[in-house]
Amino acid sequence: MKYVIVLPDGAADYPLPELGGQTPLQAANLPHTDAVARRGVIGRVRTVPAGYTPGTDVATLTLMGYEPARYFSGRAPIEAAARGLSASEDELIFRCNFVTITDGRMRDFTADHIDQAEAQRLIGELNDLARAGDPALAGCRFFAGVSYRNLLILAGAGHYDLECAPPHDIPDQPVDQHQPRGSGAGRVCAIMRRAAALLRDHEINRRRAADGRPPVTDIWLWGQGRPVALPTLQQRFGLRGAAITGVDIIRGLAVLMGMELIEVPGATGYLDTDYRGKGAAALAALDDHDLVAVHVEAPDEAGHLGDARAKVAALEQIDELIVGPLLQKLEQHGRWRLLVAPDHPTPCGTTAHDAAPPPFCYAGTGVPASEAAGFHEQAAEQSGLLIDPGHTLIERFFTQGL
């Protein structure tokens, strides 16, 4: 049996005036994904349990069959796993975004998708200050990631009990209302203030201003936690898996789940990602893996931008260049199943993540046909099927009717 999971990040949404009252999933031309919904099961899945902040971390962990209450400790430790980083009992790992804050408001949680070279230079300078004995950065080790997505490992913080807001969930909101809270908050805020002082008149910002680009004003620390070991997919289901993605959160989950990471040149984690390259890599991986998971960040990025048309375009690319070719190859194999599952909604109207249960569909060997109208939020709701708790969906996908 061959299994494929396609994860269109943030694809779910609400009806939008600019799309004639349709959601992006309804407005998009998705013949292959619609076929999966018609030929198999469609429904909704509660990917974000009550009490959790909606995000790719919790939601994808749930989709892959891991109960957050047992296995989730924060986003940053998962991303750290992608880079082979860990932490001692006395340390805490934070996600460290470069952001743009102006007039006291979170204007851009990506700092205009800061260039890689700029991000690496700034991370290097923060580390230089920490090594030089800067009191505000004592115990700090910064690690460059991809663009605005970086990490901090903080010593002497293992006992902290913090609440930190994801910057993408506070667009254009006053940041004073969303500062870190709880034990250790004063130290974390001091680190953020010291970084802001470094950035205030930095050469990089002078150059960006000359180019008409907004400044990199701050770092934002969030997603903190310590590593938690996961039982692998091989241990749980006897499956040898591979994962394809452009972002560290999915890379980290794949590492923790014991999946092989397949890197695709041009997989950017943004709207310009190489959809065709991801599809081709997934087709090749199917030859020697039982399970292939393909994650695409682009719909989520379009949602954060509030760009419904870009979201529709991303969904159509996923359908044409990933779902379609994979479905064709699976049908040639004989025994197969294919699951399409957004992790959470990222509504264009709010530009922030949402905890509402997104739609899912899967089809293949032993799965009865639903004859659904297609793959979108309305069809999923009309099915009457809600998988709750959501971490049980993956076992249904692997075993139903077999």
Beta strands, then each sheet from edge to edge (+ up, - down):
strand 1: 2-8
strand 2: 41-45
strand 3: 91-102
strand 4: 105-108
strand 5: 140-146
strand 6: 149-155
strand 7: 162-163
strand 8: 181-182
strand 9: 218-225
strand 10: 241-244
strand 11: 260-261
strand 12: 291-296
strand 13: 336-340
strand 14: 359-364
strand 15: 386-387
sheet 1: 11+ 10+ 12+ 1+ 13+ 14- 2+ 15+
sheet 2: 4+ 3- 6+ 5-
sheet 3: 4+ 3- 9+
sheet 4: 7+ 8-
end
